[in-house]
Amino acid sequence: MARPPMAVARILAAEYGDVLEPANYVRGVALSGHLRLFALAPDGAHPAPAIAALVAPSIEAAAFDRVSAADGAVHSAYVWADELSEATGDPRYGQFLGRLADRYLERRPDELPKPVDPDARVEDIFFAGALLGRAYRMTARPAYADALFAFLARVAPQSESGLWLHCGASPFSWGRGNAFAALGIAEALSYLPTDDARREPIEVKHRRHLDALIAHQSAAGAWRQVIDRPDSYEELTATAMIGYALVRGMQRGWLSRDLEPVAARAWAAVDDRVDDDGMVRDSCPGTPPLPTLEDYLTREPIGGHDDRAGSMALWFAVEYAEFLVGTARDS
């Protein structure tokens, strides 16, 4: 039987979330996971002071130019900024995040945000969704919501399969790429105004994508390294990220509770790939656009300590634990 998500969240929090530099989303998500875990189940010392000390060099004025000049993978290392601002009352974290979000208000001639890859890399859906969504939540500044709505309206999955391709140069249904799209839109919808007419087409796009993904969920509950290739391995990060998107949508009301069995199977698959020491298996390593489908199919999975898999599994575990608490309370 799968372990309770709260138990696994505590295991993962003990192993991940004690480093940020070099700043990257794979480390930032784990810091956010620590803050979310404590907010859900306070136990022991609040993690905020230790996190504040850890990230102090990363929010100095001297750090901004370096971070700002990087890409969305680095910008989204600050996904904890709103939560840490709320926990500490210190506005500097949110201010730093807002300055990064301002970069996404700058448009290229194709009207897409300047930091977004011109070849439509699917990772940017998460990077932009996480950053602009939080900036809007913290400031209520319409420009952030406008930029995010415009970006999400422009991007689309493959019409034939309903799945997302990694990018124009790599037109393959990479597992974590599809998970980036699902997670990124779920993050965006968490913060965008609920009474805006531009929201409904985004929700429809998101639900159609999830329907396409669910058709490819394995019997064990996982999604694969290449979503539509049953000969590719069942991959941890994609499963955790898609599972998170499902649970977040059910919690917030844009997905039907009929999807609970799908999320439960996803959790079982993630739980099976995390041991009692927080070590993982079946995690795809960092993956730039690759030239052939075979390159994706043969990409060697990681086992052991892996910040990327650990952080995404932590986010899913906390989100699913919160969902189960709410479900029990409402029943």
ABEGO torsion letter per residue (X at the ends): XBBBAAAAAAAAAAABGABAOBBBAAAAAAAAAAAAAAAABBBEBBAAAAAAAAAAAAABAAAAAAAAABBAAAAAAAAAAAAAAAAAGBAAAAAAAAAAAAAAABBBAAGBBAABBAAGBAAAAAAAAAAAAAAAAAAGBAAAAAAAAAAAAABBBBAAAGBBBABAABBBBBAAAAAAAAAAAAAAAAABBAABAAAAAAAAAAAAAAAAAAAABBAAGBBBABAABAABBBBAAAAAAAAAAAAAAAAAGABBAAAAAAAAAAAAAAAAABBAAGBBBGBBBBBBBBABAAAAAABBBBBEBBAAAAAAAAAAAAAAAAAAAAAAAAX
